[in-house]
């Protein structure tokens, strides 16, 4: 058997990059029986049939995996945002940041379309929160080299609102990709989905990026529920306040002498991030562990 990485999945066929080159494979039937499916990014063991086709025999242990985008073994998740059509709601970034934190994946915030709007407030919020932030323009090339450096040696997925410019950025990073792009509807404030499947693209030196179907919201119900008590640890800027509140079990909402709220009042925690925490806490509180 040969080890490789799945770089494309489409209609039940998986393209596996091996040391001998790409091999198009079908998955063994047992994957359907045990309810698992290989994902783009998986390291797998595969074999070549006599007719030259391939077969995935085993999926090697994953570091992490996501349902949407459907990809495994991510090192970084690049959230592409913009402050111009379509305008990104910070709450969407914050929902994704929590999922990334749970999966121990670094979130990179990419503020795109700076030739139309600098997105200064988005940049300020996420730099203050401690995330790597890069400001880019697929039109002018601004920030493309800085973004490329952040991707170096990693497997990264690009995600964000449809129409925000993910495919355009990848085309700038590597012009040979020639990924399809689409205009954004001025009326609806969103773009058409130009990416129909997940595929990894090599930037050389063990660097891969995934272009993934656009989405309007990261669906928490598709992920493992996050206990409300653990949510505070997924907000990195909360850390200086955790354990310093009057009450050991402080939820950082209405309790007196809350150190996290004090940091928010002092401007150390961005107000939008704190409001996102409150909204996500309410969502987490709706989940009952026994259900």
C-alpha positions as CSV (number, residue, x, y, z in Angstrom):
1,X,0.0,0.0,0.0
2,X,1.0,3.6,-0.7
3,X,0.5,6.5,1.7
4,X,-0.8,9.8,0.3
5,X,-3.1,12.8,1.0
6,X,-6.5,13.3,-0.5
7,X,-6.5,16.5,-2.5
8,X,-9.9,16.3,-4.2
9,X,-13.2,14.6,-3.6
10,X,-15.9,14.6,-6.2
11,X,-18.9,12.3,-6.9
12,X,-17.4,9.4,-4.9
13,X,-13.9,9.6,-6.5
14,X,-10.9,10.7,-4.5
15,X,-7.7,12.1,-5.9
16,X,-4.8,11.0,-3.7
17,X,-1.4,12.8,-4.0
18,X,1.3,10.2,-3.6
19,X,5.0,10.2,-4.0
20,X,4.5,8.6,-7.4
21,X,1.9,11.2,-8.5
22,X,-1.9,11.6,-8.2
23,X,-4.0,8.5,-8.1
24,X,-7.8,8.6,-8.6
25,X,-9.4,6.2,-6.1
26,X,-12.7,4.8,-4.9
27,X,-13.1,4.1,-1.2
28,X,-13.5,0.6,0.1
29,X,-17.1,-0.4,0.8
30,X,-16.4,-0.8,4.5
31,X,-16.3,3.0,4.9
32,X,-20.0,3.1,4.0
33,X,-20.7,0.3,6.5
34,X,-19.1,2.0,9.5
35,X,-20.5,5.4,8.6
36,X,-17.2,7.2,7.9
37,X,-16.2,8.9,4.7
38,X,-12.7,10.0,3.6
39,X,-12.3,13.7,3.6
40,X,-10.1,16.1,1.6
41,X,-6.9,16.5,3.7
42,X,-7.0,13.0,5.0
43,X,-3.7,11.0,5.0
44,X,-4.6,7.6,3.6
45,X,-3.2,4.2,2.6
46,X,-4.2,3.2,-0.9
47,X,-3.5,0.5,-3.4
48,X,-3.5,0.4,-7.2
49,X,-5.8,-2.1,-9.0
50,X,-4.7,-4.1,-12.0
51,X,-6.6,-1.8,-14.3
52,X,-4.7,1.2,-13.0
53,X,-7.5,2.6,-10.8
54,X,-6.9,3.2,-7.1
55,X,-8.6,2.1,-3.9
56,X,-8.5,3.8,-0.5
57,X,-7.9,1.0,2.1
58,X,-7.4,3.0,5.3
59,X,-7.8,6.5,6.6
60,X,-5.0,7.4,9.0
61,X,-5.7,9.1,12.3
62,X,-6.9,12.7,11.9
63,X,-5.7,15.7,13.9
64,X,-9.1,17.3,13.4
65,X,-11.9,17.4,10.9
66,X,-14.8,19.7,9.9
67,X,-18.2,19.1,8.4
68,X,-18.4,22.4,6.7
69,X,-15.9,23.0,5.1
70,X,-15.6,19.2,4.7
71,X,-11.8,18.9,5.2
72,X,-9.5,17.2,7.7
73,X,-6.1,17.8,9.3
74,X,-6.2,21.6,9.1
75,X,-3.4,23.7,10.5
76,X,-5.1,27.1,9.8
77,X,-8.5,28.4,8.8
78,X,-8.4,31.6,6.8
79,X,-11.6,33.6,7.3
80,X,-12.0,36.0,4.4
81,X,-14.0,39.0,5.4
82,X,-14.9,42.4,3.8
83,X,-16.5,45.6,4.8
84,X,-18.1,46.1,1.4
85,X,-20.6,44.1,-0.6
86,X,-21.0,41.5,0.8
87,X,-20.4,43.0,4.3
88,X,-19.2,40.5,6.8
89,X,-21.0,40.3,10.2
90,X,-18.3,40.0,12.9
91,X,-20.5,37.4,14.7
92,X,-19.9,35.0,11.8
93,X,-16.2,35.4,12.3
94,X,-16.6,34.8,16.0
95,X,-18.6,31.7,15.6
96,X,-15.9,30.3,13.3
97,X,-13.2,31.3,15.7
98,X,-14.8,29.2,18.5
99,X,-14.9,26.2,16.2
100,X,-11.3,26.7,15.2
101,X,-10.3,27.0,18.9
102,X,-12.0,23.8,19.7
103,X,-10.2,22.0,16.9
104,X,-6.9,23.6,17.8
105,X,-6.7,25.3,14.4
106,X,-5.2,28.8,14.1
107,X,-7.7,31.3,12.7
108,X,-6.3,33.9,10.3
109,X,-8.6,36.8,9.6
110,X,-8.1,38.1,6.0
111,X,-9.8,41.5,5.4
112,X,-10.3,41.5,1.6
113,X,-11.4,44.1,-0.9
114,X,-9.4,46.9,0.7
115,X,-9.3,48.7,-2.7
116,X,-13.0,49.4,-2.1
117,X,-13.1,49.7,1.7
118,X,-10.1,49.4,4.1
119,X,-12.1,47.5,6.6
120,X,-10.3,49.3,9.4
121,X,-12.8,48.3,12.1
122,X,-12.6,44.6,11.3
123,X,-8.8,44.8,11.3
124,X,-8.9,46.7,14.7
125,X,-11.2,44.2,16.3
126,X,-9.3,41.1,15.4
127,X,-5.8,42.5,16.0
128,X,-7.0,43.6,19.4
129,X,-8.3,40.1,20.1
130,X,-4.9,38.6,19.2
131,X,-5.6,37.0,15.8
132,X,-3.2,37.1,12.9
133,X,-4.8,39.7,10.5
134,X,-3.8,40.4,6.9
135,X,-5.5,43.1,4.7
136,X,-5.7,42.2,1.1
137,X,-7.0,43.2,-2.3
138,X,-7.3,40.6,-5.0
139,X,-7.6,43.5,-7.5
140,X,-4.4,45.4,-6.6
141,X,-2.3,42.6,-5.0
142,X,-2.1,44.3,-1.7
143,X,-1.2,41.9,1.1
144,X,-0.9,38.9,-1.1
145,X,2.7,38.2,-0.2
146,X,2.0,38.6,3.5
147,X,-0.9,36.1,3.2
148,X,1.3,33.7,1.3
149,X,3.8,33.8,4.2
150,X,1.1,33.0,6.7
151,X,0.2,29.9,4.7
152,X,3.8,28.6,4.4
153,X,4.2,24.9,5.4
154,X,0.6,24.5,6.4
155,X,-2.7,22.9,5.2
156,X,-5.2,25.8,5.3
157,X,-8.8,26.2,4.3
158,X,-10.3,29.4,3.0
159,X,-13.8,30.2,4.1
160,X,-16.2,33.1,4.5
161,X,-19.3,34.6,2.9
162,X,-19.8,33.6,-0.7
163,X,-18.7,36.4,-2.9
164,X,-16.2,37.8,-0.5
165,X,-13.3,36.9,-2.8
166,X,-11.8,33.6,-1.7
167,X,-11.3,32.2,-5.2
168,X,-10.0,35.6,-6.4
169,X,-7.4,35.6,-3.6
170,X,-6.3,32.0,-4.5
171,X,-5.9,33.0,-8.1
172,X,-3.7,35.9,-7.0
173,X,-1.6,33.7,-4.8
174,X,-1.1,31.2,-7.6
175,X,-2.3,32.5,-11.0
176,X,-2.2,29.0,-12.5
177,X,-5.2,27.9,-10.4
178,X,-7.6,29.9,-12.7
179,X,-10.5,29.2,-10.3
180,X,-13.9,30.5,-11.4
181,X,-15.2,33.7,-9.8
182,X,-18.5,35.5,-9.9
183,X,-19.9,38.9,-9.5
184,X,-21.7,39.9,-6.3
185,X,-25.4,40.8,-6.5
186,X,-25.8,44.4,-5.4
187,X,-29.4,43.6,-4.5
188,X,-28.8,40.6,-2.4
189,X,-25.4,41.5,-1.0
190,X,-23.9,38.1,-1.7
191,X,-22.2,36.2,-4.5
192,X,-23.0,33.0,-6.3
193,X,-21.2,29.9,-5.1
194,X,-18.4,29.3,-7.7
195,X,-16.8,26.4,-5.8
196,X,-18.8,23.2,-6.0
197,X,-16.4,20.9,-4.2
198,X,-13.5,20.9,-1.8
199,X,-10.0,20.7,-3.4
200,X,-6.5,21.2,-2.2
201,X,-4.0,23.2,-4.2
202,X,-0.3,22.9,-3.7
203,X,1.8,26.0,-3.2
204,X,5.0,23.9,-3.0
205,X,7.1,23.0,0.1
206,X,4.3,21.0,1.7
207,X,2.0,24.0,1.6
208,X,-1.6,23.3,0.6
209,X,-4.7,25.5,0.5
210,X,-8.3,24.4,0.2
211,X,-10.9,26.3,-1.8
212,X,-14.3,25.4,-0.2
213,X,-17.9,26.1,-1.1
214,X,-19.0,29.5,0.2
215,X,-21.6,29.6,3.1
216,X,-23.8,32.2,4.7
217,X,-23.4,30.8,8.3
218,X,-21.1,28.3,10.0
219,X,-23.7,25.8,11.3
220,X,-22.9,25.0,14.9
221,X,-25.5,22.2,14.9
222,X,-23.3,20.4,12.5
223,X,-20.4,20.3,15.0
224,X,-20.1,18.7,18.4
225,X,-21.9,20.9,21.0
226,X,-19.7,23.1,23.0
227,X,-20.5,23.2,26.8
228,X,-21.3,26.8,27.8
229,X,-18.8,26.5,30.7
230,X,-16.0,25.8,28.2
231,X,-16.9,28.6,25.8
232,X,-15.0,31.2,27.8
233,X,-11.7,29.4,27.0
234,X,-12.4,29.7,23.3
235,X,-12.1,33.5,23.5
236,X,-8.4,34.1,23.8
237,X,-8.7,37.7,25.0
238,X,-10.7,36.5,28.0
239,X,-7.7,34.6,29.5
240,X,-6.4,37.5,31.7
241,X,-9.7,37.7,33.4
242,X,-10.6,34.0,33.8
243,X,-10.1,32.9,37.5
244,X,-10.1,36.5,38.7
245,X,-13.9,37.0,39.1
246,X,-15.6,37.1,42.5
247,X,-17.4,33.8,41.8
248,X,-15.4,30.8,40.6
249,X,-18.2,29.7,38.3
250,X,-18.8,33.1,36.8
251,X,-20.4,33.0,33.4
252,X,-19.2,36.6,32.7
253,X,-22.7,37.8,32.0
254,X,-24.5,39.4,34.9
255,X,-22.5,38.5,38.0
256,X,-20.9,41.3,40.1
257,X,-17.2,41.9,40.1
258,X,-16.6,40.0,36.8
259,X,-13.0,40.4,35.6
260,X,-13.9,39.6,32.0
261,X,-16.6,42.3,31.9
262,X,-14.1,44.7,33.6
263,X,-11.7,44.0,30.7
264,X,-14.4,44.7,28.2
265,X,-15.4,48.0,29.9
266,X,-11.7,49.0,29.8
267,X,-11.5,48.3,26.1
268,X,-9.1,45.4,26.5
269,X,-11.8,43.0,25.0
270,X,-13.5,44.3,21.8
271,X,-17.2,45.0,22.5
272,X,-18.3,43.0,19.5
273,X,-16.4,39.9,20.7
274,X,-18.0,40.1,24.1
275,X,-21.5,40.4,22.6
276,X,-20.7,37.4,20.4
277,X,-19.7,35.5,23.5
278,X,-23.1,36.3,25.1
279,X,-25.0,35.1,22.0
280,X,-23.0,31.9,21.7
281,X,-23.4,31.3,25.4
282,X,-27.2,31.4,25.0
283,X,-26.9,29.0,22.0
284,X,-24.8,26.6,24.1
285,X,-27.1,26.8,27.0
286,X,-29.9,25.5,24.9
287,X,-28.1,22.2,24.5
288,X,-28.8,19.6,27.3
289,X,-26.0,17.1,27.9
290,X,-28.5,14.3,28.3
291,X,-30.1,14.9,24.9
